[in-house]
Amino acid sequence: MHISTRLTVRLAAVAAVGALALTGCTNASQQTGAGAGSTESATFDPSSVAKDDALIAMLPAALKSKATLDVGSDTSYEPAEFLATDGQTPIGYDVDLAKAIAATLGKKAAVHTADFSTILPKLGSLYDLGISSFTINPERSKAVNFVSYFNAGVLWAVQKGNPKKISLDDLCGKTVGVQTGTVEENPDVSGRSAACVKAGKPAITIVSLKNQTDVTTRLVGGTIDAMSADSPITRNALAKTNGQLETLGAVYDSAQQGIAIAKADTQFAQVIEKVMNKLIQDGTYGKILKDWNNSEGALPKAVMNPAAGS
């Protein structure tokens, strides 16, 4: 599919900002909060990260004097960035990475909940960084600098042991759960269903639900045969359901996600690239992703402005 942008984002945002709001694998807001067995217990202590005076010295003058890094994030995408049960505190692996980046630069991270479509236009003015599961695509890369840090795509799940013998090669007549408004729903699963009908086989019964947690619950209960979701979501669901689910097939339509920095702030983007590679090398990055059940999305190296997917 080669879908480009964040894996989950509001349909309204797509309409509002055009190319900048095109999203990675889905078009709906995750809206799960921290309920239904959330991994809210994952914690990260930024004091465990030592500041790096050499990297601090490389910061642009305006940022050297700031005590905080202001980060824009659409906190509706568990487990990357979402709100704790208090409805106010941002948590998730992107939030922890923001804290680690800030600590390396001798600062604190202030993660601000924002509508997804508003983050990139406000870089360099309201926000120093945008960390919100932005898939790196050509349109966005023209507008901002990116530092790659994560890889995500589409990943399916079935009940543990695959008792219904579900195969991605033949889903005709099966019941598949998806989150409403996602590209898993359309064009992926709907396209597969249309192909079934064209071949004279039964259509796929698509169960489309507003909240991904409800899709997961249906799969655990056996009222659907399989579910399709963004890879971070599926991995999180597997971890939260205590071994009741397993993946089906491998991740596909994967794309790199990036930390966004204003296009004019090239010097700062170069510093962020160095900070991320330090966090990768010292193990902080890997620990954060592991704590949030998403080690498989790790990149071996952070790259500033990598080639964007189409």
ZITAKA-V333824 format. One record per residue. N is the residue number from 1. RES is the residue in one small letter. PSI is psi in radians with two decimals (none if undefined). Layout:
# ZITAKA-V333824
n=N res=RES psi=PSI
n=N res=RES psi=PSI
This chain:
# ZITAKA-V333824
n=1 res=m psi=-0.54
n=2 res=h psi=0.76
n=3 res=i psi=2.42
n=4 res=s psi=2.11
n=5 res=t psi=-2.88
n=6 res=r psi=2.55
n=7 res=l psi=-0.42
n=8 res=t psi=2.17
n=9 res=v psi=2.68
n=10 res=r psi=2.45
n=11 res=l psi=-0.62
n=12 res=a psi=-0.61
n=13 res=a psi=-0.64
n=14 res=v psi=-0.77
n=15 res=a psi=-0.59
n=16 res=a psi=-0.68
n=17 res=v psi=0.24
n=18 res=g psi=-2.21
n=19 res=a psi=-0.62
n=20 res=l psi=-0.41
n=21 res=a psi=0.03
n=22 res=l psi=2.43
n=23 res=t psi=2.85
n=24 res=g psi=-1.15
n=25 res=c psi=-0.27
n=26 res=t psi=2.90
n=27 res=n psi=0.23
n=28 res=a psi=2.75
n=29 res=s psi=2.42
n=30 res=q psi=-0.79
n=31 res=q psi=0.68
n=32 res=t psi=-0.36
n=33 res=g psi=-2.66
n=34 res=a psi=0.44
n=35 res=g psi=-3.01
n=36 res=a psi=0.87
n=37 res=g psi=0.55
n=38 res=s psi=2.68
n=39 res=t psi=0.65
n=40 res=e psi=-0.33
n=41 res=s psi=-0.31
n=42 res=a psi=2.26
n=43 res=t psi=2.73
n=44 res=f psi=2.32
n=45 res=d psi=1.84
n=46 res=p psi=-0.32
n=47 res=s psi=-0.21
n=48 res=s psi=-0.16
n=49 res=v psi=2.14
n=50 res=a psi=2.47
n=51 res=k psi=2.65
n=52 res=d psi=1.82
n=53 res=d psi=-0.57
n=54 res=a psi=-0.71
n=55 res=l psi=-0.63
n=56 res=i psi=-0.67
n=57 res=a psi=-0.39
n=58 res=m psi=-0.17
n=59 res=l psi=2.58
n=60 res=p psi=2.62
n=61 res=a psi=-0.70
n=62 res=a psi=-0.49
n=63 res=l psi=-0.41
n=64 res=k psi=-0.61
n=65 res=s psi=-0.13
n=66 res=k psi=2.39
n=67 res=a psi=-0.35
n=68 res=t psi=2.75
n=69 res=l psi=2.14
n=70 res=d psi=2.15
n=71 res=v psi=2.20
n=72 res=g psi=2.31
n=73 res=s psi=2.32
n=74 res=d psi=1.69
n=75 res=t psi=1.06
n=76 res=s psi=0.39
n=77 res=y psi=1.31
n=78 res=e psi=2.33
n=79 res=p psi=0.19
n=80 res=a psi=-0.90
n=81 res=e psi=2.07
n=82 res=f psi=3.04
n=83 res=l psi=2.45
n=84 res=a psi=3.08
n=85 res=t psi=-0.26
n=86 res=d psi=-0.12
n=87 res=g psi=0.15
n=88 res=q psi=-0.58
n=89 res=t psi=2.06
n=90 res=p psi=2.36
n=91 res=i psi=2.98
n=92 res=g psi=3.01
n=93 res=y psi=-0.56
n=94 res=d psi=-0.65
n=95 res=v psi=-0.76
n=96 res=d psi=-0.66
n=97 res=l psi=-0.67
n=98 res=a psi=-0.74
n=99 res=k psi=-0.69
n=100 res=a psi=-0.69
n=101 res=i psi=-0.83
n=102 res=a psi=-0.75
n=103 res=a psi=-0.68
n=104 res=t psi=-0.58
n=105 res=l psi=0.26
n=106 res=g psi=0.48
n=107 res=k psi=3.09
n=108 res=k psi=2.66
n=109 res=a psi=2.30
n=110 res=a psi=1.80
n=111 res=v psi=2.07
n=112 res=h psi=2.20
n=113 res=t psi=2.25
n=114 res=a psi=2.69
n=115 res=d psi=2.38
n=116 res=f psi=-0.76
n=117 res=s psi=-0.30
n=118 res=t psi=-0.19
n=119 res=i psi=-0.93
n=120 res=l psi=-0.74
n=121 res=p psi=-0.35
n=122 res=k psi=0.11
n=123 res=l psi=2.40
n=124 res=g psi=-0.26
n=125 res=s psi=-1.18
n=126 res=l psi=-0.64
n=127 res=y psi=2.47
n=128 res=d psi=-0.63
n=129 res=l psi=2.65
n=130 res=g psi=1.99
n=131 res=i psi=1.69
n=132 res=s psi=0.79
n=133 res=s psi=0.71
n=134 res=f psi=2.06
n=135 res=t psi=2.40
n=136 res=i psi=1.98
n=137 res=n psi=2.91
n=138 res=p psi=-0.71
n=139 res=e psi=-0.84
n=140 res=r psi=-0.65
n=141 res=s psi=-0.37
n=142 res=k psi=-0.44
n=143 res=a psi=-0.50
n=144 res=v psi=2.90
n=145 res=n psi=2.54
n=146 res=f psi=2.53
n=147 res=v psi=2.03
n=148 res=s psi=2.54
n=149 res=y psi=-0.13
n=150 res=f psi=2.69
n=151 res=n psi=2.26
n=152 res=a psi=2.75
n=153 res=g psi=-2.65
n=154 res=v psi=2.36
n=155 res=l psi=2.28
n=156 res=w psi=2.80
n=157 res=a psi=2.65
n=158 res=v psi=3.06
n=159 res=q psi=2.63
n=160 res=k psi=2.28
n=161 res=g psi=-0.07
n=162 res=n psi=1.03
n=163 res=p psi=-0.43
n=164 res=k psi=0.08
n=165 res=k psi=0.85
n=166 res=i psi=2.40
n=167 res=s psi=2.38
n=168 res=l psi=-0.34
n=169 res=d psi=-0.26
n=170 res=d psi=1.52
n=171 res=l psi=0.05
n=172 res=c psi=2.26
n=173 res=g psi=-0.03
n=174 res=k psi=2.88
n=175 res=t psi=2.09
n=176 res=v psi=2.29
n=177 res=g psi=2.40
n=178 res=v psi=2.79
n=179 res=q psi=2.40
n=180 res=t psi=2.36
n=181 res=g psi=0.05
n=182 res=t psi=2.81
n=183 res=v psi=-0.28
n=184 res=e psi=-0.71
n=185 res=e psi=-0.90
n=186 res=n psi=2.04
n=187 res=p psi=-0.06
n=188 res=d psi=-1.20
n=189 res=v psi=-0.66
n=190 res=s psi=-0.65
n=191 res=g psi=-0.69
n=192 res=r psi=-0.71
n=193 res=s psi=-0.75
n=194 res=a psi=-0.66
n=195 res=a psi=-0.62
n=196 res=c psi=-0.85
n=197 res=v psi=-0.74
n=198 res=k psi=-0.56
n=199 res=a psi=0.08
n=200 res=g psi=0.34
n=201 res=k psi=2.88
n=202 res=p psi=2.49
n=203 res=a psi=2.78
n=204 res=i psi=2.35
n=205 res=t psi=1.95
n=206 res=i psi=2.04
n=207 res=v psi=1.86
n=208 res=s psi=2.09
n=209 res=l psi=2.59
n=210 res=k psi=-0.73
n=211 res=n psi=2.32
n=212 res=q psi=-0.57
n=213 res=t psi=-0.59
n=214 res=d psi=-0.63
n=215 res=v psi=-0.80
n=216 res=t psi=-0.76
n=217 res=t psi=-0.71
n=218 res=r psi=-0.70
n=219 res=l psi=-0.77
n=220 res=v psi=-0.69
n=221 res=g psi=-0.19
n=222 res=g psi=0.17
n=223 res=t psi=-0.17
n=224 res=i psi=2.77
n=225 res=d psi=-0.50
n=226 res=a psi=2.86
n=227 res=m psi=2.65
n=228 res=s psi=2.28
n=229 res=a psi=3.03
n=230 res=d psi=2.54
n=231 res=s psi=-0.69
n=232 res=p psi=-0.62
n=233 res=i psi=-0.79
n=234 res=t psi=-0.76
n=235 res=r psi=-0.67
n=236 res=n psi=-0.70
n=237 res=a psi=-0.71
n=238 res=l psi=-0.74
n=239 res=a psi=-0.58
n=240 res=k psi=-0.25
n=241 res=t psi=0.26
n=242 res=n psi=0.87
n=243 res=g psi=0.22
n=244 res=q psi=-0.20
n=245 res=l psi=2.83
n=246 res=e psi=2.79
n=247 res=t psi=2.70
n=248 res=l psi=1.98
n=249 res=g psi=-2.95
n=250 res=a psi=2.94
n=251 res=v psi=2.38
n=252 res=y psi=2.96
n=253 res=d psi=0.71
n=254 res=s psi=2.69
n=255 res=a psi=2.68
n=256 res=q psi=2.48
n=257 res=q psi=2.72
n=258 res=g psi=2.67
n=259 res=i psi=2.25
n=260 res=a psi=2.40
n=261 res=i psi=2.53
n=262 res=a psi=2.50
n=263 res=k psi=-0.60
n=264 res=a psi=-0.28
n=265 res=d psi=0.97
n=266 res=t psi=-0.72
n=267 res=q psi=-0.76
n=268 res=f psi=-0.69
n=269 res=a psi=-0.67
n=270 res=q psi=-0.66
n=271 res=v psi=-0.77
n=272 res=i psi=-0.67
n=273 res=e psi=-0.78
n=274 res=k psi=-0.71
n=275 res=v psi=-0.82
n=276 res=m psi=-0.72
n=277 res=n psi=-0.56
n=278 res=k psi=-0.76
n=279 res=l psi=-0.58
n=280 res=i psi=-0.81
n=281 res=q psi=-0.60
n=282 res=d psi=-0.01
n=283 res=g psi=-0.15
n=284 res=t psi=-0.79
n=285 res=y psi=-0.85
n=286 res=g psi=-0.65
n=287 res=k psi=-0.73
n=288 res=i psi=-0.82
n=289 res=l psi=-0.66
n=290 res=k psi=-0.75
n=291 res=d psi=-0.46
n=292 res=w psi=0.37
n=293 res=n psi=0.58
n=294 res=n psi=0.70
n=295 res=s psi=-0.53
n=296 res=e psi=-0.32
n=297 res=g psi=0.04
n=298 res=a psi=2.50
n=299 res=l psi=2.55
n=300 res=p psi=-0.35
n=301 res=k psi=2.40
n=302 res=a psi=2.39
n=303 res=v psi=2.33
n=304 res=m psi=2.25
n=305 res=n psi=1.02
n=306 res=p psi=2.89
n=307 res=a psi=2.22
n=308 res=a psi=2.49
n=309 res=g psi=2.76
n=310 res=s psi=none
